[in-house]
Amino acid sequence: MAAARGARGIRSTPMWTDPTQPADPYMPGHGDDRYAVQAYDLDLDYAIASNHLSGRATLRCRILEATASIDLDLAGTLRVMSVTCAGASLRRHTHRGQRLTLRFTKELPAGAEITVTVATRGTPRPLAGIGGTAGWEELDDGVIVASQPHGAPSWFPCNDRASDKASYRLTITCDAAYTVIANGALTRRRKAGRKTVWTYEQLEPMAPYLATVQIGRYETREVAGAPVPVRIVGPARLRRAIDVAFADQAAMVAAMVDWFGPYPFAGGYAAVVTDDDLEIPLESQTLATFGANLTHRGWEAQRLIAHELAHQWWGNAVTARQWSDIWIHEGFACYTEWLWSPLAGGRSTEEWARHHWARLAELPQDLIVGAPGAADMFDDRVYKRGALTVHAVRVAVGEEPFWALVRSFVAEHRYAVVSTADFEAHASRVAGVDLSGLFDAWLRSPALPPFSSPATSLIRGKNAGESVR
């Protein structure tokens, strides 16, 4: 799900674009293919009252191609106080727009390893870009960090491309009245005068857009009965409503472990509820964030709770290499809503599939779901037709092969980046049948294919499974 936006109407910083070849065509001005970050160590100090953020970011990097310079993504609202580099001699650095360029005294060979440390301070704001604003944003009393797809540079220097996954250690010092939630496991919490220092470690690789910090006057409760540690975090005033809305959280985790394989992250999962209403929830690795407006048992809230949890497998553990393949994330997360519905006493999975096929049939059929273009990558047709693609594969290959290929795909590509071609090849191999015609119809043609049922399978001669779980 795309990042939450417009929580408080904060003025945003324009996205700067780089005229050179982008690392991802959908994200001009972001990312650098010449190097990869292996680990981030972020040490931040945040003042709630003034929205002032000071930080020191240490990036352990590996050079991928011979180069005399590299670019880090960093918003102009954060002033660079110092830059040092171990493993290479730094000639100079320049910070223009949203790009921090480091130039070395000599060319670095492919395979060289360097450690870059950048000290910053300033007033973080969301960044404007494709699909709206994203990044560090003030709430009425706290902070939400919604980095998808381009907001990570609003609060730390990074190589902002989805294909560059690294481990993270995040230490943040904040007023003691507030709870800080971030990716991974909380490894230390200590008092420091009137402040508290929180340290989180995300050891499994993570793309920058999935990094987050959530700050609020929150309480944390453990959820019983889940196969992994699960926490619900939110304001005390919403305690009863949160308990009602998230009553099925443990069962949801158990169901998705059954569908997709073991939960991917050692630190468990957290659902954070802000004291503010949010337009949409926020996907982040090991946690998801919801507005106070979703603390109810209605289907709109329940489907989104399931959707964001599903992203832990589809989008976080397994991440699309390029944003053009976002249907993999959103198609599976949306299909998971339909899978959860009958377990919650609602419509069957097939009923939801038929319902959304009928709705798509009434909309313009001018979008290529497998390459929607940057402006349309969060179009709802990508979500729903992506989910229908998953359903079509299920109908075409039958129940056992479908669940086998889904679980084995996650297992084989956990913590890695993938493409549509990877999924297509894997599905065809595990199912033992060429599925290229199916993917051509659903992902590479604008015309909506007929609804997939055993009788209308695009795989000729295949004895397709008739049941849908």
Secondary structure, DSSP 8 states (H G I E B T S, - for coil): ------SS----B-----SS--SSTTSTT---TTEEEEEEEEEEEEETTTTEEEEEEEEEEEE-S-EEEEEEE--TTEEEEEEEEESS-EEEEEEETTEEEEEEEEEE-TT-EEEEEEEEEE----EEETTEEEEEEEETTEEEEE-TTTTGGGTS-B---TT--EEEEEEEEEETTSEEEESSEEEEEEEETTEEEEEEEEEEEE-GGG--EEEES-EEEE-TT-SS-EEEEE-GGGHHHHHHHTTTHHHHHHHHHHHH-S-S-TT-EEEEE-SS--SS-EEETTEEEE-GGG-SSSHHHHHHHHHHHHTTTBTTTEEESSGGGTHHHHHHHHHHHHHHHHHTTS--HHHHHHHHHHHHHTS-----TTS--GGGTT-HHHHHHHHHHHHHHHHHH-HHHHHHHHHHHHHHHTTEEE-HHHHHHHHHHHHTS--HHHHHHHHS-SS------GGG-SSTT--------
